[in-house]
Every structure is written in structure tokens, then in C-alpha cells.
């Protein structure tokens, strides 16, 4: 089902009776951190449904391409250990959004990518996946706080089901403090690749030139890093909402636990963050987010958890007022 139709199903006013009956209120707590710009601070999250989806390991994020969501994660071996990830491998699975009287959901299309090359697990812990019609696909992988950014031929990867013939370049994110989480954003009239750290202090959002990334072995190469900005803690992934020129920081409230969203915009060469939206009542580990079409100041969202049960959450996000 087309994403726009699913967005209509998620609307409280237009939702089927089953969805309305199942609707739950999710409390939102906003911190008292100072802010640098003033606009309507109201924002609201309503939980619509949760679904257990398997097959891609511990969820690490969501990407969207050609109307389809892609969930990615790491499949953990019996002796899962980030110091010895040989038993573990990353996975990407393609889904389609569905909607019926029981509420929204996703179903597997049958297409998947095991993140191996010639049988070697080259991306055991994927931490970002992003697409651009001109610059292609970039994927992040983070092990022991060390990040790699892969430039991929995604269509080839889908056709093969592996990365055997799909890796165009690998760049070590050697200026990062904690991993690689690529996401295309627009900054200063240019499309750049944003990424972030995951930690409790000294975190940054950094912007990289995709043309340099596509050919460089290291981010420290001159010209790769375009700009950097301070960031708040525990950013799992990033999501760019092009219709609003807004970057969403997908975060945990505590290390490896709970749900937090922070909306931000580039303004006068700076990254200006709203107060965070802390979603109460969900006790697992938020990893990824996708924001659907905005209508009347409300957008459907899909959130992905690293847990194995109820790992996909469908909700609506009421966005702040006029920016």
C-alpha cells in the first residue's frame, strides 16, 4: 500500500474503528534545556500499534527508498561479542507498509541483503543507510566505536542478496568519536552526508561531502569534512525530513534504553535543536525512525527497536507550529 494511504489510515480522524479503539496515549516529557529559537513548543506523540517483526536481527535503523521501508540490523551468533564479531552479520530486509482494520503494519517483500562479501562479514553492525538519486547509497557500520562508511551499488546488492559485487568504496570515519550513522541532508544549498556520535558527552553532528566519501579511504582526507556541530547524547541514527528541512535525532534517554526524538534545523550556519521529546511508556531501545508525509501538522512515524518483541512501533507525531 502506498505510504500516503497508510498515512491516512494512521490519522486519528480517518483511522478504522479498530485503530481508534487501540489508540493509546504516550506521555511526552520535555526537558528544561535552553533553546536558541522560539516557536510553538507543542509536540505530541500518539501510539497507534506495535508489531513484532523478525528476520533482520537486532534492529538498528530504518531507511526508505522508492516507497518501501528497509529495516537493517545485526544477526547475533550464540557467542555474540563486538570484540569478536565473526559469528555475527548485518542484514537489510525490504518491507511494504500495509493497513487494514487491525491497524498499520509491515510485511516482508522477500528481498533481503546479507552484509557479507565472499562469505566474510564485512558489516556486522550496520548503523545507517541513506539514499540519494545522484550520489547513490551510503551505509554505516560501527564496531567498538569505530565507524566505516560504505558506498554501495544498492540495486546490485538487492539482486545478489549479498555485498559480493556491490561495494564501491569503504571510508574509515577516523574523525568520529563513536561510529558512523550516515544520512543525506541539505545544508547551504548542497546535499551532504550527515553522521553522528553515540555517547554521553562531546558528541557531534558532522557533514561530509558525498563525492569525496565516494573515493576516499579516510574521512580525514582534505575536503571530506564540511562542517560539524555539537550534539546531545545517545544519538542512534539520523533522519532527514526534506519537506520541513528538519533533521531528527533518533536517541535514547539513557545508554541503550528508552525513546527520545530531537528536531533540529540548520539556521545561519548553525544546527539549532528543539527541546527533546521524551516518549514515556516504551521501555526498550529506540534505534531507528521514519517520518511519513506531513498533513495538517501531523505525520505518521515508524520507530524500530533493537528488542525482539514489539520491535516496530507505529505512531503519529504532531509537529511544532510554524517555523
C-alpha positions in Angstrom: 0.0 0.0 0.0 1.3 3.5 -0.9 2.7 5.4 2.0 0.2 8.2 1.5 -2.7 5.7 2.0 -1.0 4.4 5.1 -0.7 7.9 6.4 -4.4 8.4 6.1 -5.0 5.1 8.0 -2.9 6.5 10.8 -4.8 9.7 11.1 -6.9 9.7 14.2 -9.9 11.2 12.4 -9.8 8.8 9.5 -8.5 5.7 11.2 -10.5 2.5 11.1 -12.5 1.7 14.2 -10.0 -1.0 15.2 -7.2 1.5 15.2 -9.1 4.1 17.2 -10.1 1.5 19.8 -6.4 0.5 20.1 -5.1 4.1 20.3 -3.0 4.7 23.4 -1.7 8.0 24.8 2.0 8.2 25.1 3.1 10.8 27.6 5.7 13.3 26.4 8.2 14.9 28.8 10.2 17.9 27.6 13.4 18.9 29.4 14.1 22.4 30.5 17.3 22.7 28.4 17.7 26.2 26.9 16.8 26.8 23.3 18.1 29.3 20.8 15.0 29.9 18.8 11.4 30.5 19.7 8.3 28.9 18.2 5.3 26.9 19.3 6.9 24.2 21.5 3.9 21.8 21.5 4.5 18.4 20.1 2.7 15.2 20.7 3.2 11.5 20.0 0.4 9.0 19.9 1.0 5.3 19.7 -1.2 3.5 17.2 0.1 0.0 17.1 3.1 -2.3 17.7 4.3 -5.3 15.7 6.9 -8.0 16.2 9.0 -8.4 13.0 11.8 -10.9 12.7 14.4 -11.9 10.2 16.9 -9.0 10.3 18.4 -9.5 13.8 18.5 -6.8 16.4 17.1 -3.7 14.7 19.5 -0.8 14.1 17.6 1.5 11.8 15.1 2.2 9.0 15.7 3.6 5.6 13.2 4.5 2.9 13.6 4.1 -0.9 11.0 4.2 -3.7 8.1 3.9 -1.3 9.4 1.0 0.6 11.0 0.8 4.1 14.2 -1.1 4.6 14.9 -2.4 8.1 18.5 -3.2 9.0 20.1 -4.9 11.9 22.7 -7.4 13.2 22.0 -11.1 13.4 23.8 -12.2 16.6 25.6 -15.5 16.9 25.4 -17.7 20.0 28.6 -16.1 21.3 27.8 -12.5 20.3 30.6 -10.2 21.2 31.5 -7.0 19.4 35.2 -7.8 20.1 34.8 -11.0 18.1 32.0 -10.4 15.6 32.9 -13.4 13.3 29.7 -15.2 14.3 27.5 -12.1 13.5 26.5 -10.4 10.3 24.4 -7.4 9.3 21.2 -7.8 7.4 18.9 -5.5 5.4 15.3 -6.5 4.6 12.8 -4.9 2.3 9.2 -4.4 3.6 6.0 -2.9 2.4 3.6 -0.9 4.5 0.1 -2.3 5.0 -3.1 -1.1 6.6 -6.3 -2.8 7.5 -9.0 -2.9 10.2 -6.4 -4.0 12.7 -4.2 -1.0 12.1 -1.0 -0.4 10.2 1.8 -2.9 9.8 4.6 -4.1 7.5 5.2 -7.3 5.6 8.3 -8.7 4.1 8.7 -8.5 0.3 11.0 -11.4 0.1 14.1 -9.3 -0.8 17.0 -9.1 1.6 20.7 -8.5 1.7 23.2 -10.3 3.9 26.0 -7.8 4.6 28.8 -10.2 3.6 31.4 -10.2 0.8 32.6 -13.6 -0.4 31.3 -15.1 2.9 33.1 -12.6 5.1 31.0 -10.5 7.5 32.1 -7.0 6.4 29.3 -5.1 8.2 28.3 -7.0 11.3 26.7 -3.9 13.0 25.0 -1.6 10.4 24.3 1.9 11.9 23.0 3.9 9.0 21.6 3.6 5.5 20.8 6.5 3.2 20.0 7.1 -0.5 20.3 10.0 -3.0 19.4 9.9 -6.7 22.7 11.5 -7.7 25.2 10.3 -5.1 23.8 6.8 -4.5 23.7 4.8 -1.3 25.9 5.1 1.8 25.8 2.7 4.7 27.4 3.0 8.1 28.9 0.2 10.3 30.1 0.6 13.9 32.1 -1.9 15.9 33.8 -0.9 19.1 33.0 2.8 18.5 34.9 2.6 15.2 32.9 3.6 12.1 33.1 2.6 8.5 31.1 4.2 5.7 30.3 2.0 2.7 29.4 3.4 -0.7 27.2 0.8 -2.3 25.5 -0.2 -5.5 22.3 -1.0 -3.8 20.5 -2.4 -6.8 23.3 -4.9 -7.2 23.2 -5.8 -3.6 19.4 -6.5 -3.8 19.9 -8.6 -6.9 22.7 -10.6 -5.4 21.4 -10.8 -1.8 24.9 -10.0 -0.6 27.6 -7.3 -1.0 29.8 -9.6 -3.1 29.7 -7.2 -6.1 28.1 -4.1 -4.5 30.9 -2.4 -2.6 32.1 0.7 -4.5 34.2 2.2 -1.7 34.8 1.9 2.1 35.8 5.0 4.0 37.1 4.9 7.6 35.3 7.6 9.7 38.5 8.4 11.5 37.3 11.8 12.7 34.4 10.3 14.6 34.4 9.8 18.3 31.9 6.9 18.2 30.8 5.4 15.0 29.2 6.2 11.6 25.5 7.0 11.1 25.1 8.4 7.5 22.1 10.3 6.4 21.7 12.7 3.4 20.8 16.2 4.5 20.6 19.6 2.7 22.9 22.3 4.0 23.8 25.6 2.4 22.2 24.6 -0.8 24.2 21.3 -1.0 23.4 17.7 -0.4 25.8 16.3 2.2 26.1 13.2 4.3 25.4 13.8 8.0 26.6 11.4 10.7 26.7 11.5 14.5 28.4 10.0 17.6 26.8 7.9 20.2 28.0 8.8 23.7 27.1 10.8 26.8 29.4 13.8 26.1 31.4 15.5 23.4 29.1 14.3 20.6 29.0 15.9 17.2 26.9 16.0 14.1 29.3 16.1 11.2 28.6 16.8 7.5 30.7 15.1 4.8 31.0 15.7 1.1 29.5 12.6 -0.7 31.7 13.0 -3.7 34.8 12.9 -1.5 33.4 10.0 0.5 32.9 8.0 -2.7 36.6 7.9 -3.4 38.4 8.4 -0.1 39.9 5.8 2.3 39.6 8.1 5.3 37.3 11.0 6.3 40.4 12.9 7.4 41.3 13.5 3.8 41.1 17.2 3.0 37.7 18.3 1.7 35.7 15.4 3.2 34.6 17.2 6.4 32.4 20.2 5.5 31.1 21.2 8.9 30.5 19.9 12.4 28.1 20.9 15.3 27.7 19.9 18.9 25.1 17.2 19.5 23.2 15.9 22.5 23.8 12.4 23.9 22.9 8.9 22.7 22.1 9.5 19.0 21.3 6.1 17.4 20.5 7.3 13.9 19.5 10.4 12.0 16.5 11.1 9.8 16.1 14.0 7.4 12.5 15.3 6.7 13.0 17.1 3.4 9.5 18.7 3.4 10.4 20.5 6.6 14.1 21.0 6.2 14.3 19.2 9.6 16.8 16.8 10.9 15.5 14.3 13.5 18.0 13.0 16.1 16.8 9.5 17.0 18.1 9.0 20.5 18.0 7.1 23.8 17.3 8.8 27.1 19.8 6.5 28.8 22.6 4.4 27.4 20.8 1.7 25.3 17.3 2.4 26.7 14.2 4.4 26.1 12.9 6.7 23.4 13.8 10.3 22.6 13.4 12.4 19.4 15.0 15.8 18.9 14.0 18.0 16.0 16.7 20.3 14.6 17.3 22.8 11.7 20.2 24.4 10.0 20.0 28.1 10.6 22.6 30.8 9.7 25.3 28.1 9.5 24.4 26.5 12.9 22.4 23.5 13.9 19.6 24.6 16.2 18.0 21.9 18.3 14.5 22.0 19.8 14.0 20.6 23.4 13.9 16.8 23.2 10.7 14.8 23.0 10.9 12.0 25.6 8.4 9.3 24.9 7.3 7.6 28.1 5.7 4.1 28.3 8.1 2.4 25.9 10.9 0.8 27.9 13.0 -0.8 25.2 15.8 0.6 23.0 14.9 3.0 20.2 17.2 2.6 17.2 15.5 3.9 14.0 12.8 6.2 12.7 11.0 7.1 9.5 8.7 10.1 9.2 5.9 9.8 6.6 4.0 12.6 4.8 3.1 15.6 6.9 -0.6 16.7 6.7 -2.2 19.3 9.0 0.9 19.4 11.1 0.8 15.7 11.9 3.0 12.9 10.4 2.8 9.1 10.7 6.1 7.7 12.1 7.6 4.2 12.3 10.0 3.5 15.1 12.3 0.5 15.2 13.7 -1.1 18.4 16.7 -3.4 19.0 14.5 -5.8 21.0 12.9 -8.9 19.6 9.3 -8.4 20.7 7.1 -5.4 19.7 10.1 -4.1 17.9 8.2 -1.9 15.3 6.0 0.9 16.7 3.6 2.9 14.6 2.6 6.3 15.9 1.7 9.8 14.9 3.8 12.9 15.6 2.3 16.3 15.9 5.0 18.7 14.8 5.7 22.1 16.3 3.9 25.1 14.9 5.1 27.4 12.1 8.9 27.6 11.9 
